[in-house]
Each structure stands twice: as C-alpha cells, then as structure tokens.
C-alpha cells in the first residue's frame, strides 16, 4: 500500500513543480482520480 501512496505523492509533487499544458493536466487529473479510487477500493477490500 505504501508504494501506491508514495507514487501518488510523487505524481502530485511533479504536477505542482512542472507547468504542463491543459491537456496533460487533464490527463494527469484523470489518472490521479482513478489511482485514488483504486487505493480506496483496495483499502475497502482488506
């Protein structure tokens, strides 16, 4: 589990530090959204 959350944190930090185009930001937001959903489902299934 910790690895998933570390990956999420790195992704967020990278997004905060680098200016991306709108399309890239939207794609990253969708990826982050699904990663969060996946983490929640994993936690609920334990």
C-alpha positions as protocol buffer text, in pm:
chain_id: "A"
residue {
  index: 1
  type: UNK
  ca { x: 0 y: 0 z: 0 }
}
residue {
  index: 2
  type: UNK
  ca { x: 275 y: 246 z: 94 }
}
residue {
  index: 3
  type: UNK
  ca { x: 428 y: 222 z: -251 }
}
residue {
  index: 4
  type: UNK
  ca { x: 98 y: 328 z: -411 }
}
residue {
  index: 5
  type: UNK
  ca { x: 67 y: 630 z: -185 }
}
residue {
  index: 6
  type: UNK
  ca { x: 431 y: 727 z: -245 }
}
residue {
  index: 7
  type: UNK
  ca { x: 366 y: 709 z: -619 }
}
residue {
  index: 8
  type: UNK
  ca { x: 62 y: 934 z: -574 }
}
residue {
  index: 9
  type: UNK
  ca { x: 265 y: 1182 z: -369 }
}
residue {
  index: 10
  type: UNK
  ca { x: 543 y: 1190 z: -627 }
}
residue {
  index: 11
  type: UNK
  ca { x: 287 y: 1245 z: -903 }
}
residue {
  index: 12
  type: UNK
  ca { x: 130 y: 1535 z: -713 }
}
residue {
  index: 13
  type: UNK
  ca { x: 469 y: 1691 z: -636 }
}
residue {
  index: 14
  type: UNK
  ca { x: 573 y: 1658 z: -1001 }
}
residue {
  index: 15
  type: UNK
  ca { x: 250 y: 1822 z: -1116 }
}
residue {
  index: 16
  type: UNK
  ca { x: 297 y: 2106 z: -868 }
}
residue {
  index: 17
  type: UNK
  ca { x: 657 y: 2164 z: -978 }
}
residue {
  index: 18
  type: UNK
  ca { x: 618 y: 2144 z: -1355 }
}
residue {
  index: 19
  type: UNK
  ca { x: 395 y: 2361 z: -1571 }
}
residue {
  index: 20
  type: UNK
  ca { x: 212 y: 2134 z: -1814 }
}
residue {
  index: 21
  type: UNK
  ca { x: -29 y: 2205 z: -2097 }
}
residue {
  index: 22
  type: UNK
  ca { x: -401 y: 2189 z: -2023 }
}
residue {
  index: 23
  type: UNK
  ca { x: -445 y: 1851 z: -2192 }
}
residue {
  index: 24
  type: UNK
  ca { x: -159 y: 1697 z: -1992 }
}
residue {
  index: 25
  type: UNK
  ca { x: -303 y: 1835 z: -1668 }
}
residue {
  index: 26
  type: UNK
  ca { x: -645 y: 1694 z: -1751 }
}
residue {
  index: 27
  type: UNK
  ca { x: -497 y: 1353 z: -1829 }
}
residue {
  index: 28
  type: UNK
  ca { x: -296 y: 1358 z: -1505 }
}
residue {
  index: 29
  type: UNK
  ca { x: -607 y: 1457 z: -1309 }
}
residue {
  index: 30
  type: UNK
  ca { x: -796 y: 1160 z: -1456 }
}
residue {
  index: 31
  type: UNK
  ca { x: -506 y: 925 z: -1379 }
}
residue {
  index: 32
  type: UNK
  ca { x: -483 y: 1057 z: -1022 }
}
residue {
  index: 33
  type: UNK
  ca { x: -861 y: 1021 z: -981 }
}
residue {
  index: 34
  type: UNK
  ca { x: -857 y: 656 z: -1088 }
}
residue {
  index: 35
  type: UNK
  ca { x: -546 y: 583 z: -877 }
}
residue {
  index: 36
  type: UNK
  ca { x: -725 y: 726 z: -572 }
}
residue {
  index: 37
  type: UNK
  ca { x: -1036 y: 520 z: -649 }
}
residue {
  index: 38
  type: UNK
  ca { x: -817 y: 211 z: -685 }
}
residue {
  index: 39
  type: UNK
  ca { x: -648 y: 279 z: -350 }
}
residue {
  index: 40
  type: UNK
  ca { x: -986 y: 325 z: -179 }
}
residue {
  index: 41
  type: UNK
  ca { x: -1118 y: 0 z: -329 }
}
residue {
  index: 42
  type: UNK
  ca { x: -802 y: -180 z: -214 }
}
residue {
  index: 43
  type: UNK
  ca { x: -844 y: -47 z: 140 }
}
residue {
  index: 44
  type: UNK
  ca { x: -1212 y: -145 z: 148 }
}
residue {
  index: 45
  type: UNK
  ca { x: -1135 y: -497 z: 25 }
}
residue {
  index: 46
  type: UNK
  ca { x: -880 y: -565 z: 301 }
}
